[in-house]
């Protein structure tokens, strides 16, 4: 047979397409590229498209050219350059460059840890930037943090434990001040 019926629902099921819009775009592309000849379009959901397959004696470049052009157009639209930067959240990881590997598990006095913390300029500037504060405020908070540790009976810590504990303590104390400060000004 040269021409035959091509029911939409059966064709969609056979090729695994669920969307009518995807199906009709693909069918129209095949017609445009010359693989299928559309004899008669369906009038409603009860009639089917009447099509005929094209027979080629030689390969045509027209279909390939159209397909490549269409693909390149879509690809260039999706891979355009962006002028906006991507802001990635910064994770503060304490630099251990001034600590030897064999010292990572060594306990230091908290006063020595404070000195070491403040002597690491890269760490202090990264923490200051992340916590939106300055070097002097970090030094004051470290002093308060050390007093807190001493009051709880902690006189020595490992370097990594000290740095991460300080960051967590700082964030918690700043959040508590922010939450409680509006109520401090109330009078009854």
DABEL-V344616 format. One record per helix or strand of 2 or more residues. SS is the DSSP state (alpha for helix, beta for strand). FROM is the first residue (numbers start at 1). TO is the last residue. Records with the same first field share a line. If there is no record, write none. Layout:
# DABEL-V344616
SS: FROM-TO, FROM-TO
This chain:
# DABEL-V344616
beta: 3-6, 36-40, 49-53, 108-109, 156-157
alpha: 8-15, 20-33, 61-78, 101-103, 110-119, 121-130, 135-151, 159-184
